[in-house]
Amino acid sequence: MIKKTLYFSNPTYLSLKNNQLVIKLPEVEKNDSLPDSFKIKNVQTIPIEDIGIVMIDNKQITFTSGVMEALLENNCALITCDSRSMPQGLLLPLEQNTTQSERFTAQINASIPLKKQLWQQTIQMKIENQASVLRTCRNEEVRNMLKWANDVKSGDSDNLEGRAAIYYWRTLFPDIDNFTRGREGVPPNNLLNYGYAILRAIVARSLVSSGLLPTLGIHHHNRYNAYCLADDIMEPYRPFVDRLVVEIMNSGVDFQELSKEIKVKLLNIPVLDVMINGQRSPLMIAVGQTTASLAKCYLGELRKIVYPYFE
């Protein structure tokens, strides 16, 4: 079942009753002139087990510790936003897999050659997916991209990821002079930042569910980054976000500011269609297959990560 993504941008009361998330609006609850029957009708409930991601984007949202406990018990990712409405914090459960200790040990003891091979597979798939985006969105000839993908060595020692990225971003947004990808860059970097934050939460949530530590990456290493492995595994998924951003831009909306309309579209990332293992699947489900295959690679049961691709 596809888990729901809930986004709260207005003052809200969140509580728990009978394993249901109860949603109330303060302006309704505090208004003594409204009849109780009206207040009851304006209360919404959602089964906790149906929720995968909750995004909190207002400083006047109140939720009980029971809500937080129930969400974490059901492997829900809780995202908090800063004053600019950009995702800032991520809360995940500490344990969601019955063989977590065994998998932690295998992950920690993974050899350098294995990590390099996994990174090679990751970058190859990322570049191939970037090539698909350029082909479908910009009608570009992508033989160079496919050659770079094919030439990626163990550990990407030649940094073909970087070479491909320069060409990719310049070609994907040809109407923006010298476009470069960066957190503080010009739009549509704002859309990409928001979309990648959602994607990162999806991947981190799935890594925990697969009994892995999101902190210990196969390539990314940063003492200040608690989600190095999530940043690794999300790489081949980024082009799916990129294509959605291009579609949003092509719709004619003003993308200079991250409007509510744009956020709503980006919150559909968990249910984007991807191809994986020869079948069409929602992105969130596909991520689960990817992280499960990664765990098997650490355990010596597989030699290749299962990644998505475009149809």
N, C-alpha and C positions, 0 to 999 in steps of 0.2 A: 504494500500500500504506500502511496506517495504521501509523505508527511506534509502538513500545512506550514506555511511561513506566515507568521503574524507580525504586523507592523503597527506600532502605537505611536502616534504623533500628537495626540491631544491628551489633556489631563484625564486619567483613567484610574479606577480602582480595580485591582486584580486580586481575586481571592480563590480559595479552593473549597469545593463542596462535592462530596460523593465522587471524587477523582475527576471532577470537571473543573475547567478553568472558568471562573465566573467573572464577567466583565460588566462593570458599572461605570456610568458617567457622573462625575461629581456635580455638574450643573443640574442634573436631574435629581440626584439623591438629596441635595441640599435645598431644593426648591420646595418649600412647605405649601406653596399654592397648588402644586400638582397632586392629583389623587394617587393613592397607593396603587390602584389598578394600572395607571399609566406607567408608574415607576417599575412595576413588575414586568410589564410588557417590554420595557427598554433594557432589561437585563439579558445579556447574551451568555450562553454556555457552550464550551467546546471540550470534548473529551481530551484529557491530557495526552493519552496514547496516540492521538492523531496529530500532535504538534511536533515539528522537527526543528524549527527556528523561531525565536522570538526576538524582535528588534525593538528596543526602547529608545524613542527619539523625542522625549519631553521630560523636563525636570520635575513635572508635577504628576508623575505616574507612581502610584503606590501599590506595592505588592507584598503579600505576607511571606514569611519564611516557609510556610507550608507550600505555597506556590513554587518557590524556588526549589525546595526539596523534591517535589513531585516532578517538576520539569527535568531535573538532573537525573532522577531515577529512571526516567524514560528517554535518556540520552538526547535531550534537547539542548541545542546551543543557544545561549542567551547573550545577545549582542547589545551593548550600550553605545549611544552616540554622544558626541561632544556638542559644544554650543554651535558649531557649524553644521550640525546634523550629519557629520561624517562618523562612520563606525569607529569606535575608540577601544572598547573593551570586549573580551570574549570569555564567557564562563562555561566550563565543560565539566562533566562528571569525572571523578578520579578513577573509577573502575566500571567497565561495562562488558567485560569478557571473562568467562570462567577460567580460561587458561592464560590469564594476563601475565602472571609471573614467568611462565615458560616463554612467552613471546617477547617480553621485555628482555630476558636473558639472551635470546637469539638475536634480537635487534642490537643490543649493546655489543655483542661479540661478533657482529657481522664483519667479515674481512674487507680490507681495502679493495682487492680485486672485484669482489661482489658489488660493492658500492659503486665502483667505476662502471661496471657493466650495467647496473640499474640506471645510472645517470645517463649513460650512452643511449639506452632505450628511451628514456624520458625525453631527451633533447631531440632524438630522431622523430618521435611522435609529435612533439611540439612544432617542429619546423614543417612537417608534413601537413599538420592542421592549419598552420599559418598559410601555407601554400594554397590550401583549399579555400580559405577565406579570400585571398587575393583573386583566385580564379572566379569565384562566384560573385563577389562584391564589386570587383574592379575589372573583371574580364581580362586579367593579366596572364601573360605567358609565364609559367613558373618553373621552367626547366632548371634554372639556376638554384631555386629553392630546393627542389627535389634532389638535385645533385649534392647540395650541401647536407641534406638530411642523410643521404646514402653514405656520405664520406665521414660522418661523425665517428670518431674513434672512442675507445674506452676512456671514460672520464671527460670526454670532449676536450682533449688536450690541445686541439687547434682552435678552440673557442669559436666554433662555427655557429653556436647559438648567438653570439654577439654580432657576427657578420650578417647572419640572416635577419637579425632584429633591425639593423640599420636600414636594410633594403625594405623590409616589411613595413615599418612605420612610415617611411617616406612614401611608399607606394599606396598604403591603405588610406592615407589622408593627403592626397595630392594638392588639394585646394588650400592647405594650411602650410605656409612657407616654413621649410626646415623644421617640420614637426618632430619633436622628440618626446619619448615617453618618460614621464617623471611625476612624482607626487605633487610637486608644486608647479607643474607645467601648465600651459594654456589649455583651454577646453579643446577636445573632449576628455582631457586627462581627469577632469572632475567626475565624469561618468565612469571612466575606467577604474578610478580609485574606489568608487562606491561598489561597482560590480565585482571587483576583485576581492573586496572585503567580505562580501556575501559568499563568494566562492571559497574563500579561505576558511570561513566558518563551517561550510558544508564539509570540506575536506577534513578539517580538524575533528569535527564531530564523528566522521566515519572512521578516522584513524583510531580514536578512542574505542569505538565500537568493535574494531578489529583487534583490540588488545595491544595497540602500539603506542609508543610515546611520541606525541607530536613535536617534542623538543629536539630529538636526536635525528638530524637530517642525514641524507645520503650524500648531499653536496653542500647545501647551505650550512654555514657555521658562523654563528654570531652569539657571543655571550649574553647579549641583551635581547635575543629573539627567542621567545618561548614556543614558536611554531615553525622551526626550521624544516621539519619533515613535511608539514602541510604546504609550505612554500615550494618544496621540491615537487611534490605529487600534483599540485595544482597546475604546473606548467603546461601540460598538454591540454588542459581544460580552458586555459585563458582565451584561446582563439574563439571559443563558443561565446564568451562574453564580448569579445571584440566585434564579432558579427552582429550581435544584438545591439551594440552601441552604434554601429554603422546603420542598422535598420532604423534606430531611433532618430539619428541625424537625418536620414533620408525622408522621414515622415514630415519634416518641415517644422518641428518644434524648436523653440529657442533653447539651445543646449549650453548657452553661456552660464546659466545658473541651473543648479540641480533642483528642479521644481518637483512638486509632489507628483505630477503626472509622469515625469521621467522615473522617479523612484518606484512608482507602481509597476512600471514596465521592467525595471531592473530586478524587482522582487520576484519576477517570474523565472529567474535563473535556475532555481532548483528543478523546475519542470520543463526546461528546454529539452527538445528531442536530440539525442545523440545516437550514434551507432556504436555498439560494443559487442564483441563476440558474435558478429553477424546478425544482431538483432537491434531493433530500435528500442530505446529505453529513455525514461526521464533522467536528466543529469544526476539528480541526487541518488537514484538507484545505481546508476553506472559507477559513481564514486565508491559506493559500497563494494562493488565487484573489484574495483581497482585496489582498494586498501586490503581487501581479503587476499588478493593475489600477491600483494607485497608481503603480507605476513607469511604466506607460504614460501615466498622466495627466501626470507630470513630463516625459515625452518628447514630449508633444503628440499622442499616438496615441489617447487617450481623453479624455472630459470628465467622466466620472463614475466614482467608486469603486464596486466591486461589494461590497456588504455582505450579511450574512445576515439572515434574518427568521424568524419563527415560522410554522409551517404553519397 
